[in-house]
Amino acid sequence: MQPIKFSNEERKEIVARIQTYFHEELEHQIGDIPAELLLNFFTDEIGAHYYNRGLYDAQAVLSKQLDQFTDAVYGLEQRPKQR
């Protein structure tokens, strides 16, 4: 698996959300560097769990779609005429 990477714009948005969370929920101010370090921790240590969950969810959707497709193909099957 390749490392999870965010664009600079995404990182700025996530850092801002971390800072907002700390301020609103914990009544604590957190600077850019601590928020970046927290983002790095979650990305490196926990991100794979979320990534894998997304893959499992996508696989389940794809499997369901494939079952429907298979059923549709069988529905097109023609039977030979009986003599």
Rosetta blueprint (number, residue, H / E / L):
1 M L
2 Q L
3 P L
4 I L
5 K L
6 F L
7 S L
8 N H
9 E H
10 E H
11 R H
12 K H
13 E H
14 I H
15 V H
16 A H
17 R H
18 I H
19 Q H
20 T H
21 Y H
22 F H
23 H H
24 E H
25 E H
26 L H
27 E L
28 H L
29 Q L
30 I L
31 G L
32 D H
33 I H
34 P H
35 A H
36 E H
37 L H
38 L H
39 L H
40 N H
41 F H
42 F H
43 T H
44 D H
45 E H
46 I H
47 G H
48 A H
49 H H
50 Y H
51 Y H
52 N H
53 R H
54 G H
55 L H
56 Y H
57 D H
58 A H
59 Q H
60 A H
61 V H
62 L H
63 S H
64 K H
65 Q H
66 L H
67 D H
68 Q H
69 F H
70 T H
71 D H
72 A H
73 V H
74 Y H
75 G H
76 L H
77 E L
78 Q L
79 R L
80 P L
81 K L
82 Q L
83 R L
